[in-house]
Amino acid sequence: MKNIIYASDVTEYESGYGQRQDGYLLALDLEKYELGLNDVNGGSYECYSKAGEKKLVKVKDEMYEKIKINGYIWTDEPKSSWYVEG
């Protein structure tokens, strides 16, 4: 299928402030998704980010082209700008 990728929400956890949405990890395949996790999952004990459950989703052509550059992307673009329903 066209433009099907792996995606997960990313959450930031910060001591004293709680948690907040920190974008999305989007990857072409499982190998690239694992590489992206190395960038996303980390930080210090006071402030760190963590990717949630991965899902297969369909993305718009423009986002797919951005992801193809490195095989994955950690983006804070609104989901409505890249996600395709169904």
Sequence and secondary structure as in RCSB ss.txt:
>XXXX:A:sequence
MKNIIYASDVTEYESGYGQRQDGYLLALDLEKYELGLNDVNGGSYECYSKAGEKKLVKVKDEMYEKIKINGYIWT
DEPKSSWYVEG
>XXXX:A:secstr
 TTEEEEEEEEEEETTTEEEEEEEEEESSHHHHHHHHHHHSEE SSEEEEE   EEEEE HHHHHHHHHHSEEEE
 S GGGTEE  
